[in-house]
């Protein structure tokens, strides 16, 4: 952890990659904000686990796809744990269908949650980061943002957009001590990926011949947040067992 005083916020952190990332950042010494939309029990359980291990954690409910909720989320966390100097945009959703059958509502829901919410949270987080001349933003993208996966046009567009957003914001703020990076998981065992691998025979196409874990993704996020990664910005780190290679 840096000497700068502040906290970390992980969106969509009640389970899966988000929860694993919260634990990894807490182990690195960061007080952590655990954002969730509906799984209060899961978020509170993660918070208790961290506090019982000697860390500081706060579970905060907010639907990040609601523009008005972003300021409230940051304000509540800032008043409790201090300014947000680490932001991990992890909240995400799926609504799969082949493009001819993809409803407007499903397109908009996925884009709003996966991409627009990340932009708005990033915009809000940059204010204190730029003043502090320190900040770490990590966006949880997906290899689907770089390679086709039939039935996920909305999800792919949102993740490709997130990768482009990462690069652009990184260039804008690099000279102020703020880094912006992305991780792009492949097939990782989480609630969001249930049914994908079995349906598409995806595991057989992974060079590592296994699925990844949330903890393996979280370890990469922890590195990108660390002082050792201060010269790493504007990049996307794939965590996919060689699938995109």
Helices and strands as residue ranges (DSSP letters): E 7-10, H 16-27, E 31-36, H 40-52, E 57-61, H 67-81, E 84-89, G 99-101, H 104-111, I 112-116, H 117-132, E 135-140, G 143-145, H 153-173, G 174-176, E 178-185, G 191-193, H 196-200, G 202-205, H 214-225, G 227-229, E 236-239
